[in-house]
Amino acid sequence: MNKFLQKTRNKILKHIDTIPFVRYQGELNYQKAAENHIINLPVISRNDLDLVEKIKAEGVVITSLADLEIPSTPQLLQAAKNLIPQIPQSNSSNDFVVHASSQQIMEYPEIFLWGLEQRLLNIVEHYIGLPVAYHGAYFRRDLVKPLEIGSRLWHIDTEARSIIKIIIYLNDISEDKGPFQYLPPDLTLKAVHSLNYKAGYISDKTMQEVISPADYKSCTGYAGTVIFAATSSIFHRGKIPTDTDRFAIFYDYTPRQKNLSFYGGSSLPNADLILLEKGLSEQQKQCIFWQ
């Protein structure tokens, strides 16, 4: 299926999924599939299981590359250091973010491959409860521009029944440098009911009619901060940076079952994925060739 048809299909399915009965049936199917998969979940450490439970309870967990101790982190950091100077500021007044191209990511494959570390996949599988689809790495520069558009608006991700993102800050992020912001699960539920939210984007002005900005949670931290975010379960946004641009990598994961995901595919073309599959385990290959 070509990308245009795939995007059209996913858009239609996302719209259909906003119908209450369809969404309810989808949730039942997801829960049943997850229950059947429990016996197949990988073994993980007590610390990683605690991390998963905290994500389920709070929607977000903040940690660091140092604390995670993922083996390929040094290679990731060196690749990111080399790539950052190559991400230019956009000349378009309507752009608020610049992404690394697939060609640039292929020059530094360590960035993409970090998201396939087996321990990370195991953590994500325990959270989702099902075999994992890995959608790739999105290396982005969020610009100091007063544009409240796109992911800078409040939203809940609806591209799959369950979504988790791992975010790595590549520079120090304070309140004025565009932190990832979210509403805890209880406030998300309040906002959903108050706004009769189904899908799409919500302006901050509208959100402030039902939620006090004092209750917004900002994920600040030094370079190397790592955020696990259950973005299909919580309202979230990227706060507009006003001081310096934010550099970060977003890693996206969903269930592998096609009837539980309306995602558009991978961050890399299939031809590039074929080049990267050498040396991957069979399970890692299934995570990237899930469509």
N, C-alpha and C positions, 0 to 999 in steps of 0.2 A: 504494500500500500504506500503510495507516494505521500509526501509530507502534507500537501494541501488536503487530500482526502482524509488523511489521519486527523488533522486539526479540525476539519469539518465534522467528522464523526465524533470526536471527543467533545466538541462544543455542543452538539446535539444531545449526547449522552449526559453531559453535565446539566443541561437544562432539564431533561427528563427526570434526572435524579433529585431535582428540587420539589417534585410532586410528593407530598407527604407519604402516600401509600407506597410509592416506588422506593422512597428513601427508607421507609420502615422495613420493607422486604429485603432491601440491600443490607441493612444492619443485621437482620436475622441471618442472612446467608453468610455474612462475615463472621458473626459469632459462632455459627455452626462449624464453619471451616476451621476457625481458630481452635475450637474445642477438639476437633478431630486431629489437629496437628500437635497438640500438647506433648504427646509421647515422642514426637520427632524433634522437639526443640533441642538445640545443642547444649552441652554442659558448659556453664560459665561460672566464674568465681563468685564468691559471696559479695565482694565489693561491686562487681558488675551487675549482679542481681539487685543490689541496693540502688544502684544508679537507675536501673530500669524502673523499679518501683517508684522512685522519686519523680521520674519523668511522668509516669502515669498519674501520680497524685498532684503534681504541681505544674505540669505542662512544660517546664523548662528546668534544665540542670546546667549550671555553669561550672566548668572545671578548667584544665589547662593542658597543653601539650606535654609539659613536664610531668604532671601528675598521671596522665594517661600512659606514658612510656610506650607508645607505639613504635616498633622497631624502625620503621622507615621515616620517622619524623625528621631526622637530620637531613635526609635527601629532599624531603618536602620543603623544608625551610630554605635550603640552598637554592632550590629551583624557584621558589617564590621570590627570594631576594633578587635573582637574576631577571625575573619576569616583570617585577613592579616598574622599573624604569621604562619598560616597553609599552605600558598602558597609557596612552595619551589622554589629555583632557579633550572632550568633544568640542568641535567648533559650532555645533548646532545649539541654538538657544533652547530647544525643546528637549534635549537629552539631560537626564539626571544621573545616568549610570553608563559606564563604558565596560564592556565585557572583553576578556581575552578571547581571541578567535580560536577556532579549533586548530588552526595551524600553529598558533603559539602554544597551545596546550600540548600538542604533539611534539613540540621542541623540548618540552619539559614534562614528559609523561609521568614523572614521580608525583606530580600534583594529582592527576587522575587516579593513579594506582594506589595512593594512600587510602582513598575511600573504599578500596577492596581488601584492606587488611582484615584477616579472618576474625580477629577479636571484635572489630567494629561491626562486621556483618552479623556476628553472633549476638551482640548487644541489640542491634536493630531487629533481628528476628524475634528475640524475646519480647521486645516492645510491641511489634506488629502482630506477632503470634502466628505468622505464616512465612513461607519462603519469600526471600527478599528480591525485589527488582532494584538494581542500582542505576540511577539515572545520570550519574556523572558529577563532574566538578564544574562549578560556575565561579570563575575567578573574576572579581568585579571591583571597579573603582567607583564609589558613590561620590558624586560631585557636590561641592559647596554651591548649590543653586537653590533659590527659594521656590522650588516647584513641588507642590503637593499633588503628585500624580503617581500612578502605578503602585508599586510596593511601598510607597511612602504613605499610602492611605491604609486605614485599618481594614483588615480582611481576615477571613479564615480560608485556608486552602481547601478546595473542594475537588481537586483533580484525582483523588483516590479516597477509598474508604478510610485509610489510615496513612498518614505521611509523617515521616520524621526527617528533620534536617540537622546536619552537623555543620556548625558555622565556626570558622577559624578567623580571628582577628589577626591581621598582619601588621597593624600599627596600633599604638595605644589609643583606646577609645574612651572618651569621657562623655558627659552629657551633651557637649556642644560639637561632638565629632561623629554624630550619626549612629548612636547605639541601636541595636535591636531592641524593640520595646514590645511588651505583651501585657495582656490582662490575665490574671490567674483564672483557673477554671470556674470558680464561683462567680466572678465578675463577668467573665465571658458569657456564662449562662444568663446572667441578668441582662446584659446588653443584647443578646440574641432575642430574648423575649420582649424587651422594651422596644427594640427597633424592628421587631418582626423580620429578623434577618434570615435570608435564605442563601444568598451568595453575593459575590461582587464586592465593591469597595465602598467604604464609609469615610467621609471627611472627618477631620479631627473636631471641627465645629459641631457636627452632628453627634459624634461620640461624647463630647463634653455635656450634651444635654441629658445623658443618662449615667455617665461615669465621671467622677472627679479626676482631673489630671494628677492629683496627689496620689491616686491609686494606681497610676501607670507604673509598670515595672521596667526599668532600664537595665540592660545587660552591658555594664561598663567593664573595662579591664585592660590590662597591658597586652602588648603584642604577644601572641601565643595563647590567648584566652580561647577556650573552646566552649561552644554552646550546643547542647542537645535540645532541640525544640520540636514539640509535637504540634506542628503547624496546622494540622487538620482538626485540632481540638481547642485551640485558643485564638482569640483575636490577637493580631500582631501587626507590626509595621516596622519599617526602617525610619527612625527619626531623622529629620532633615539635618545634615551637618552644616554648621555655621562657622566653624573654625578652620578645619582642614578636611581634605577628602578622606573617606574611609576606604581602606583596602581590606578585602575579606574574601574567603573562599566558602562557597555553599555546596554541601554534598547532599543530594536528594535521594530518598529511599521510599518505596511503597511496597504493598503486596505484589507478588508476581502474577497472581491470578488476574486475567484480563477483565473479568466481569466485576472486579473490585477496584479497577484503576482506569482513569481516563487521561493518563499522562501521554504526552506527545512523543516520548521516546528518550533517547540519550542525548547528552550534551555534545557527543561526537558522532560523526557520520559512521555508518556501518563499516565502511572500508577501513577507517582508522581503528575501530574496535577489533577488527580482524588482525591488524598489525600488532595490537597490544596484547592479544590473547596468548601469545607464546610465553610459556612459563607460569601461566595461571593454573590453578587447580580446576577440577571439573565443576565444583560448586561456584567458584568465582566466575567461570565462564557462563554458567546458568544465570548468574545475577546480571550480567550485561547483555546476554542474548536471550532475553525473556520474551520478546515479542513474537 
